[in-house]
Amino acid sequence: MNRTPFKPAILAALIAQMLASQSQAADTVELDAQRVTGQLFSQSIAEQAFAVEVIERADLKLLPVTNLADALEWVGGLDVRQRGSGAQVDLGIRGAGYEQTLILVDGVRMNDPQTGHHNFDLPVTLEDIERIEIVRGPGAGQYGPNGNAGVINLVTRKQVESENGRSALLKAEAGSKDYARGLLSLAKTQGNWSHFAAISQQESDTYIKGADLDYISQQGNYRLVHQNDAYTTVLGLGYLDRGFGAQGFYAGADKRANENTIQRYAYLTHEQRYSTGRSVDVAVNWRQHDDEFYYLNYAPSVHQTNAWQSRLRFRLNESLALGYEFNQEDIDSTSTLGDRHKREYGSAFAFGQYDFGAVQLAGSLSYLDYDGGDSYTLPVLGLTLPLAAGQQLYLNAGKSVRVPTMNDLYLNQSTNKGNPDLKAEETRSAELGARLNLAGLQTRLAVFKRNTTDAIDYTQTAAEVADPAINYYTARNIDAIDTKGYDAELDATGLLAASGLQKASLSYTRLIQDFTNQYEKARYSKSQLEHQVVLALTYELLPGLSATSLYKFEDRYDQNGYRIWDLGLKQQNNGWSWAVAATNVLDADYIDSGFIEAPGTGYRFEISAGL
């Protein structure tokens, strides 16, 4: 089917036009500090009809963590699975596969077209993040394809808040297994202009005894921000080079493997705001990812993907927004059925929110055209009902789609084969939840149901299992995965703040999954969580000195339950800080991801100075 694509250059021209006209805006509005960047709605967090959680920069500073994955370990209901102590990260939400989680930076898409294993190859340091926005359940469907289960949006710093408008941070870290990390971050705000730049290097020794699997990561990023009450423009550039031993990542731990990935990205966003509540939001994003995988020999499988995204959105008033998003992706690979493949998909959407007195209604309707062929209509609806002062009931439901990765479609390796006939995964989900204030104890309760049809997994038929000549798995659509569950969180931080507790929360997630699988074997579907408990505590021992404790119990459908306990101590005072962290102090044996056991007990020390 031939058609004229919506080219990113069109949006680039629109940006230039708006930048030229921004000085002509007669009316301005005050910036809303509660606004969640990248969302289609702009209600305050407490009023939303969806399960939304925000981790602020002040919260991140309390934790003795050094990367995004370790920070997300503190959030209940998230399944953070790390290969090789953070060399690769897969993140699932409420029992969904990692491919059903959409990753955004400042509202622009960062998911990797080749495979979701690379979704966290993000050249953004944790120190550069202003806040992390997490959306669970049906509300994530409003962000476009691949948000079937949830969305993680990283909002970067936009302004230096110091008296002289400048900040600098120098950090050095060292730890067990020859871990070392160095970071330099510089930022300056002058008038309406802000500059942010950061470089870092991290390395560590092997995670398998006796194997040469050293890990090294080098990254840098730069952002230019120009903003006032009427508009915000952001230009972001980033680079990440990561080399690591991949033994046990995709095949048995006895098979030699190494991998090297490089990511480059550039994005430009512009939002023009008007006093009438109208606004225009434009974004253009480019992401290039190189992947070299060495398995058993010195001839690598080489893959390069390019992903373009462009988005145009009009907010007509406080209640209605319309927009269009276009994505173009390609892969050039030595290990696919055919060397080069390209695809396009576009999504038109409308969002509305209305206040009917005591009842608030919010939702969206989007239309996805996938590669000029299949199309999907995706509704999302949420309802909020007040129960009493500080109490709230919410209900939401929706439909979402996950398009196959390039590996799912075209991979041609000895252990895994793609399938060009794959259909997109379709997910229908619903959630009923409550936010309660029980004598100062903030309580969140939710029950949810998610049904995914045509779920994608790597499978073997009964005949293939019986054939000794076939030792590979083929990507196919499983009939359905039905997930039911509930989660609860009790947060006593405010209640116990006077006693020195800076964070005190307990969460529990229960998942019940039924698989309708017509194949003899499926590689990934039954590795999801069944139970998860997260107890997070941060206590101020002395002014500026905090002790942290993170205790987790996880039980999977294909693995016995295990307990993980991380401890930390962090001192912050007048721009400098130090921290000591110990991970897995119980020395638990478990497989986090892939085919290898997670490392045992580890420790890390850091010291930093800033202004």
N, C-alpha and C positions, 0 to 999 in steps of 0.2 A: 504494500500500500504506500503510495507516494504522497508526501505532504510537505508543506513548507514549515520548517521548525522555527520556534520562537528563539532567536539567537540572543546570547548574552550581550552582544554588542548593542542591541536595542536598549537594554536597560542601562548600559554604560552611557549611552547618549542622553537618556532621561536624567541620570544622575548629574551629568554635566550641566544640563539645562536648569535643574533645580539649584545646583550650587551657584550658578550665575544669578539666580533670582532670589537667593535667600536674603540678601540685604534689602529687598523690596518688601519683605513681609511687614505689614503695618501693625499687626497685633501679635503679642507674645503671650505665652502661658507659663506658669510655674511648673518646674519639673516635679514629678511625683516620685518620691523616694521609695514608695511601696510597689511601684510598677514592676512587673516581672518581664524582663527583656526577652523578646522573641516569642512571647505568647500572643495569641489573637485577642485575649481578653485582658482587661486592666483593672479588674476589681482587686480590692485588698485581699491578702492571703486568707484571712479568716472568713471572708464572705464567699469564697469560691465554691462551686458545686462539684469540685473535683479534688482528688487526693494530691495535694501539692505540698512539698516541704522545701524549705530554703535553709542552707547552711551559710551563714555569714562569715566574712573574713575574720571577725573577732573570734568566732568559734574555732576556725581553723588555726589561729595563732595559739590557742590553748593546748592543742593536741601535739604530741611528740611524733608527728608524721612528716614525711618528706616528699610524698607524691600523692597524686589524685586517688589511686587505687586504695592506698592505706587509709586515706581520709574517708572514703566511701564504706570501708569496713565498719565504721561506727554507726551506720544507718541500718535499721532493721528492715527486713523484707527484701534487701538487695543481696544477690548471690555473686560475690566478687571472687572469681577464680583466677589465680595467678600461676602462670607457667614460669618456672625458673626464677622464682622470687621477684616477679614484676617484669621480667623480660617481655612477656605477653600477658594481656589481661582480657578475660571474657567476663562480661557482666550481664546477668539475667535479673529480671524483676518478677517477683511472685511466681516463680516456677517456670517462667518462659525461657526459651533459648536466647543466647546472647545476640543472635541475629535479629531478634525482635525488639532490641533496645536501640533507640535513636540517640546519637551523640551530636550535640551542637556546641559551637563556640560563638558567643555573642549572637545566637539565634540562627547561625548558618550551619548547614549540614556538613558533618565530618566523617560519616560512615564510609568505610572502604568498599569499593565495588568488587574487589577480588574476593575478600573473605572478611567476615566479622572479627577474626582473630587479630586484625590490624586496626580495629576501631579506636583503640586507645593509644595508637601511635600519634600522640598529640604534642607538637612542639610548643607547649604552654607550661611553664613551671607553676607549681602549686603556689609559690609566693606571689605570682602575678594575678591570681584569681580573686575577684571581689566577692563573689558568692557562687554557690552551686545550687541550681534549681532542679528539683526532682519531681517528676509527674508520674504517678502510678495509675494504671488502669485505663478505662475508656477515654479519659481526658487527653491522653497522649495522642490519640488518633487525629487531633486537630493540627498536629505539626506536619502531617504528610506521611508518605510511605515509610514503613519499617519502624513505626512507633506503636506496634501492636500491643506491647506490654508496658512500655514506659519511655520516658525521655530524660536524659541528663543534659542540662544546658549550663555551660561554663560561662559566666559573665566576668569579663576581665576588668581590671581597674581602668577608670576613665579620667581620674583627676588626682593630683597629689594634694593631700590635706595638711601638710606641714605649714608652718608660719612663713617660711621663705619660699614655698612652692617647689622644693626639691627633696628628693629622697634617694638614698643609696643603701644597698645591703650587700655585705660580703659574708659568705657562709662557708664553713669547712666541716665535713663529717667524716667519720671513720668508724669501722665496726668489724664484726666477725666475718669470716670467709673473705678477708682482704677487701671488705667494702670501703669505698672512698667516694666522696662527692664534693665538688666545689661549685659555688654559684656566685655570680656578680650580677646585680640588678641595679639599674639607674633609671631615674624618672625626674621629669621637670614639668611644671605647669607655669605658664606665663600668659596672662590674659585669658583668651579663649582657646589657647593652644596647649596641648599636653603631649609629651614624648615619653615612651616607655621602651626600655631595651633590657634584655637579659640574656646571659649565656651561662651554660652549666655543663659539667662533665661528671658522669657517674660510672663507676666500674666495680666489679666484684669477682670473686673466684668462683670455681665450679660449685654446682649444687649436687653433683654426683661424685662420690669418692673415687679418685683415681682416673677421672676423665678430664680431658683438656677442653673445658667448656667456658672459658672466661667470657665475661659480659662487659661491654663498654658502650656508653651512650653519650653522644654529644649533641647539644641542641642550642638554638638561639632564636629569639623572636624580637620583633619591633612593632610598635603600634603608634600611630599618629592620630590624635583626637582633636577635633575642632567643634566646639559646642557653645551654645548659649541657651536662653529660655526658648528660643524659636526652633532650633535645629540641633542635631547631633550627627557628626560625620566621623566615621572610624575607618582607618586603613590599617590592616593587619598583615604582617609578613612573618613566616616561620620556616624553620629548617630543623630536621631531626635525622641523625645518623646513628643507627643502633645495630651492633653486632653481638651475637650471643650463640652459645651452644644450644641446639634444639633437640638434643638426644632425649627421646621419650615424649616429645611434644605430640607427634602424630602417629608414631609407630612405637614398637617395643623399646624399653630403655637400654637394650643391648645393641641397638642399631646406631652407628655413628651418624650424627647430623649436626650441621651448623647453619645459621641463617644470618643474613644481613638485610636490613630494611632502611630505606631513606625516604623521608617525606618532606615535601615542599608545599607550602600553601600561601595563598594571597587572597584577601577578601576586602571588599569595600562596602560599607553600609551607610545609608543616609536616611534620616527621618526628619521631615519638615512638619512642624506643629503649628496649629492656629488656635486662636482663642475660642472659636466656635465649637471646639472638640474635634474638628477635622484634622487629619494628618495624612501624609504620604510617606511610605516606607519602601525603600529600594535596597536590594542587596545583590551583589555579584561575588561569587566564590569560586576559586580554582584550587584543586587538591591533586597533587601528583604523588604516587607512591611506587617505589621500586622495591622489589623483593627478590633476593637471591637465596635459594635453598639448596644446600649441599647434603645429599643423602648417600652414604656408603662410599662415595667416590668424590673426585675433585672436579667433576663437571656439574655445575649447578643448574637447577631449574631457574630461569630468569623470567620475571613478570614485571610489567610496568602498567599501572592504571592511571588514567586521567579522569577527573570528575569535575564538570562545570555545573554550577547551580546559579540560577537567576530568579529573583522574586520581586514582584511588584504588588504592593498592598495599599489600599485606600481605606482609611477610617472615615466614614461619612459623618458619624457623630459618636457619642459615647455608647450607643447601642448597636451599631451596625458597621461591619467591615467586610470588604470584598478584596479578592486578590487572585494572583496567578503565580505558580511556581513551575519552572522548567529545569529539568536535569538531563544532562548529556554525559554518558560514561563510555570509556573504551578500555580495552586491555590488549597488550601486545605481549605474547608469552611463548616460551619454548615448550610448555607442557599443557597445551590445550588442543582441542579438536579444531585445527585451523589456528594460524598464528595470531590473527588479529580479529577482534570482535567489537562492535559498537552498538549502542542502544540509546534510546531517548524515552523519557516519560514526562508528562506534564500534568499539573493538577490545578483546577480552578476551584476556589473555595469562597464561602460566605460564612461569617460569624455574627451572631446576634446575642445580646444579653438584655434582659428586661426585668424591671423591678415592679412587681404587682403588690406593693405594700409589704405584707409579711412574707410573701413568697418571691423568691428570685429564680429566674429561668435563664439558662445560658446553653448555647449549643452551636454546632457548625454543620454545614453540608458541603461536601467536596466531591469533585468528579475527577477520577484518575484515568488518564489514557496511557496505557503501558505499551510502549514501543509500536505505536500505530496499529495495535491489534486489540488485545483485551482491554476492557474498560470496566470501571467499578464506581458505584455511587456509595459514598461513605458518610452516613449520618452519625452525629454525636449529640447527645442531649443530657443536660444536668439540671437538677432541681434542688433548691436549698430551702429548708423550713426551720425557722427559729423555734426552739422548745421553751426556753426561759432565758433569763439574763446570763450570757456567757455560754449557753448551750445551743447546739445546732445539729440538725439532721440533714443529710444530703443523699441524693440518689442520682446515679448517672448510668448511661448505657451508650454503646456505640459499636461501630464496625470499622475495621482497619485492615490494611494489606501489607504484606512483606514480599517484595519482589525478590526473586532468586539472585544470589551473587554470581559473579562470573565463574567462580570455581564450581558452584552448583550446576551451572549450565554446560561448561566446556572443559573442565579439568580432565586430563588424560595422563594419569600416573599409575605406577604399579600397584598402589594400595587403594586408591580412590579414583572413581570415574564420574565425570559429570553427565548430565542428561539434558540435551537441548529441548526436550519436550516437557520439561517441568512447568507446572502451573504456579502462579503466585499463591502464597499462603493467605487465607482469609480468616480473620478473627472477629468473633462477636463476643462482647463482654459486657458485664453489668456489675454494679457495685452499690451497696447500701452501707452508709457509714454515719458515725456520730462524732462530734467534737464536744466534749463535756468538761466542765470545771467543777470537780468534786472537792469542795472545801479547799481549793487551792491546788489540787492535784489535777494537772492537765491530762485528759484522757482522750485517746483516739481509738475508736473501734470501727471495724469494717468487715463485711462479708462480701465475697465476690465470686463471680463465675466467669470463666473464659473458655470458649470453644474455638479451636483452630482446625479448620478443614484443609485438606491438601497440604498438611505439614510436611516440610522437607527434611529428610534424613538420609544418611548413607546406609544402604540396606543390602541384604542378600536374600534371594529366594531359596526355597527348600532345595531346588535342583542345584543351585549354585553352592549351597553349603555341602551338599553331597559330592560335589565334583572336586577332587583334590587339585585339579589344575587351575581352579579359580580361587585366588587368595585376595581379591579386591572387593571393595564395596562400591555400589552404584547409587548415585543420588536419585531418589524417587519420592513421589508424593504419598505419604501415609494418609489413610482415610481421615482420621481425626484424633486430636488430643483434647480431652475434656478436663479442665482444671477447676476445682472448687476449693474454697479455702476461706480463712479469716485471719486477720491480724489485729493485734491490740498493742497499744503503747501507753505506758504510764510515765509521765514526766513530772518529777517533783523538784525540778531545778528552782522554780520560783518559791515554792513552799519551804525549801530548806536553805535558801540562799543566805539567810542570816547566820547559819551555823558554819558557813565557809564552803559549802558545796557549790561549785560553778556549773556542774552538769550532773544530773542524776536521772537516768531513764532506764526503763525496762521494756523490752518489746518481745512479742512472740508471734510467729507466723506459722500457720498450719496449712499444708497443701495436700489435696487429695486428687490424684491424677488417674484418669482412665484412658488407656491407649487402644484405639481400634486400628491394629496394624496387620495388614494382610500379608506381610513378609515374615520370613523365618527369623531374621535378625535385623536389628536397627542399632546403629552405633551410639547415638547421642541422646535419644529421647528419654530414656529411663535413668539418666544420671542427675535428675533434678532433685531439689530439696523436698523433704517431707515435713521436717520440723526445723525451726530455727529459733533460738533464744539469744538475745543480745542484751547484756547488762553493761551500761556505760557510766562511768563515774569519773568526775574530776573534782579534786578537793584542794583548796588553797591552804597550804600548811603555814606559810608566812606571806606577807605582802610581796607579790610577784613570784612566789614559789608555789608551784602546783604539782600534785601527784595525780596520775591518771591510771585507770584500770579499765580494760576492755575484756569482758568474758563472753565467749560465744559457744553455744552448743549447736551442732548441725548434724542432721541425720538425713541421708539420701536414700533413694529407692534402690540404688545398686551398691550401697556401701554402709557399713555399720557407723553408728553415731560416734562423733569425736568432739573433744572439748579443747578450745584454744583460749589461752589467757595471755594478754599482752599488758605490760606494765611500763610506766614512764614517769619521769621527773623532769620538770622544766622550770627554769628561772628566767624571768624577763624583767629588765630594769634599765630605764633610760637609754633605749636604743640598742642595747646588747642583750644577748641571751645565751643560755646553754641548755642542753637537754641530754638525758640518758634514757634509752628505750631498750626494753628486753621483749622479744617476740617469742611466742610459743614456749613459755616458761615451763609448761607441763610436758614438753617434748612429745606432743601427740603425734601418732602415726596415722596419716591419712593421705588420700590422693586429692589434691585440689583441682587439678585439670590435667588432661593428657594421660600418660601411662606411667608416671613416676610419683613416688611419695614426696610430699612436701618436705622442705628442709626442717631440721630439728630446731632447737633453741638457738636464737641469735641475739646479738646486742649491737647497739649503735650509740655513738656519742657525737654531738654536734655543738659547735660554737659559732655565733654570728655577731656581727657588729653593723650598725646602721645609723643613719641620720635622717 
